[in-house]
């Protein structure tokens, strides 16, 4: 699944090619980055632009995963107040060693 940054990319006719360097150990749920010489030999401005796009796309995916985790917490505690469910998610993230925002990243009025 690709995280789409915006429709402007499609309008300019960009064709994205795979770049080796993003790795995941699915069993251990660990990731690493080791960009190849071709990428590292590009102009620094081009590297920065690509890395910025990747960071935005990864943030979209990270927030999606966080919301899925929150949905699981909500399903397990449907009667609990929203603030308690959010606290449970933060505790779960802490136990797993995952970064979790101090406050919910989007306005929520009901869950």
C-alpha positions in Angstrom: 0.0 0.0 0.0 1.3 3.4 -0.9 0.7 6.5 1.2 -0.4 9.3 -1.2 1.0 12.7 -0.4 -1.1 14.8 -2.7 -2.8 15.0 -6.0 -0.3 17.4 -7.4 2.2 14.6 -7.9 -0.2 12.8 -10.2 -0.8 16.0 -12.1 2.8 16.4 -13.0 3.1 12.9 -14.4 5.7 11.7 -11.9 6.6 8.0 -12.1 8.1 6.8 -8.9 10.8 4.1 -9.1 11.7 1.8 -6.2 14.9 2.8 -4.3 16.6 0.1 -2.3 17.3 0.9 1.3 14.2 0.6 3.5 14.2 -2.7 5.3 11.8 -4.4 7.8 12.2 -7.5 10.0 8.6 -8.5 10.1 9.1 -11.1 12.9 10.8 -8.7 15.2 8.8 -5.6 14.0 12.0 -3.7 13.5 13.0 -1.4 10.6 16.2 0.1 9.3 17.4 2.4 6.5 20.5 1.8 4.4 20.4 3.9 1.3 22.5 2.8 -1.7 25.4 4.7 -3.3 23.2 5.8 -6.2 20.9 7.7 -3.8 23.8 9.0 -1.7 25.5 10.4 -4.8 22.5 12.5 -5.8 22.6 16.2 -5.2 21.8 17.0 -1.5 18.8 19.1 -2.5 17.3 16.1 -4.4 18.0 13.8 -1.4 16.3 16.2 0.9 13.2 16.5 -1.3 12.9 12.7 -1.5 13.5 12.2 2.2 10.9 14.8 3.0 8.3 13.1 0.8 9.2 9.7 2.4 8.8 11.2 5.9 5.4 12.6 5.1 4.2 9.3 3.6 5.6 7.4 6.6 3.9 9.7 9.0 0.5 9.0 7.2 1.1 5.3 7.7 2.2 5.7 11.3 -0.9 7.7 12.2 -3.0 5.0 10.4 -1.4 2.3 12.6 -1.9 4.4 15.7 -5.6 4.9 14.9 -5.9 1.1 14.4 -4.3 0.5 17.8 -6.7 3.0 19.3 -9.7 1.2 17.7 -8.5 -2.0 19.3 -8.4 -0.3 22.7 -11.9 1.2 22.2 -13.3 -2.2 21.2 -11.9 -3.8 24.3 -13.2 -1.0 26.6 -16.4 0.3 24.8 -17.9 1.8 28.0 -14.8 3.6 29.2 -14.5 7.4 28.8 -12.5 8.6 25.8 -9.8 10.0 28.1 -9.3 6.6 29.7 -9.1 4.8 26.4 -6.5 7.3 25.2 -4.5 6.7 28.4 -4.7 2.9 27.8 -3.3 3.4 24.3 -0.4 5.5 25.7 0.3 2.8 28.3 0.3 0.1 25.6 2.7 2.1 23.4 5.0 2.7 26.4 5.0 -1.1 27.2 5.9 -1.8 23.6 8.6 0.9 23.4 6.6 2.8 20.7 6.4 6.6 20.4 2.9 7.9 21.1 1.8 11.6 21.0 1.0 13.2 24.4 -2.3 14.3 22.9 -4.6 12.8 20.4 -3.3 14.0 16.9 -6.9 14.6 15.6 -10.0 16.1 17.2 -12.2 13.3 18.6 -15.6 13.9 20.0 -16.9 10.4 20.1 -15.5 6.9 19.6 
